[in-house]
Amino acid sequence: MQTFHALPPGKPATGLAPLESNQHTVVSAASGLDSPKGTIKLHSEEWYYQLQMLLKNLDQSDLEDYAQMLRSLSAVKLSKEAVELEKRSIQLSLEEAKELQRSSVLNVLGKTMKVAKAQPSNQPDQSYK
């Protein structure tokens, strides 16, 4: 039974509806100007900044709501919530390790892979020379 609620019940999952309408406004405002590429880039940067601010505000709001919910829980329910969060933390750590391993195998970051080869115990390790 998972009791973690990133968003309180009844709260919309995203606040993107206003952003979509802002995006359409940006495109229509930029379409009639002399240098549309530069204007679109400027509007895109402004839209991106507004999106970042909205996401930051949503995160802050969600954290405040979550903190309020935690304050209202009994000691037993807080303990259960802590256990669930710990389970989630472990699950995310395992997923992160898998993704790091996969990115290493696929050479996503463009780094050379270090392959550990088993060396006989009577020979010194050559990797430190």
N, C-alpha and C positions, 0 to 999 in steps of 0.2 A: 504494500500500500504506500504510494508516494504522496506526500502531503505538501510538497514544494509547489508554490504557485508563483510563477514569475509575474503574472498579472492577476490582479484580483478578479473574482468572478464578475461578469457584466462589463468589464472594461474592454474596449476594443483592442484587438491584437496589434494593430498598426495605426499610425496617424498619417498614412500616406495619401489619403484621398485629397487633402488640400494641396499636397505637393504635386500630385498629378495635374491639378488644375493650374498650379503655378508653372509647371513645365509647359503646358499648352500656351500660356500667356507669354512665356519667354520666347517660344518659337514664333508666335504671331507678331510679337513686338520687334523681333529681329528681322523678320522677313522683308520689311519695307525700307530698310536702311541701305546706305551706299556700300558699306563693307560688311556683308552679313557674316562672313567667317569670323572676323574679329569680334563682332558684337555677340554672336552666338557663343563664342568662347568666354567672353566677359559674363554673359548671362548664365552660362553653364557653371562658371566658377562661383557666381553669386548663388545659384540654385544649390550647388554642392555645399556651400557654407551654410545655407539655410537648412539643408537636410541634416548636416552634422549637428547644428544647434537643436533641431527638433529631436533628433535621436538622443542627444545629451539630456535634454529636458525630460524626455520619456524615461530614460534610464534613472534619472534623479527621482522622478515621480514614482516609478516602480519601486525603487529602493526605499523611499519614505513609506509607501503603502506596505511593503513587506516588513519593514521595521515595526510599523504600527501593529501589523498582524502578529508578529512575534511577541510584542509586549502584551498582547491580550491572551496569549496561550498559558495554560497551566504548566507546572514543572514537568509533568509526565509527557504532555504534548510537545514541549520544548525538547525534551530528551529524544522523543521519536523523530522530531524534525532534524535534530543534530545527526542522528543515525542515518536518516535518508540523505542528508547533505554529504555525509562522509561517503556513503555508497556512490553517490553521483560523482563526487570528486575522484574516487578510485576509477570509476568507469571512464571518466574524461581523461584521466592520466593514461589509462591503457589505450584508449583511442588515439591520444596524442603520440604515444610511443609507436603505435602501428603506422601512423601517418609519417612520422619522422623516418622510420625504417623504409617505408615505401618511397618517400622522396629521395632517400639516399640511394636506393636501388635504381630508381629512374634517373638519378643524377639531375634532379630538378634545379638545384642551386649551382650546377656547373662545377662542383668540386670533385676532385679525384677521390675515389673510394679507397679507404684503408682496409685491406683485407688481412685479417689476422690469420697467419699460418702457424700451424703447430710446429714447433722446432724441437728437435731432440734435446733432452735435458742435459746432455754432456757438451753441447755447443752453447757459447754465450749468445745472448740476444744481440743481433746486428743492427737493430733499429735505433740504438742510441749513439752510434758512431757517426 
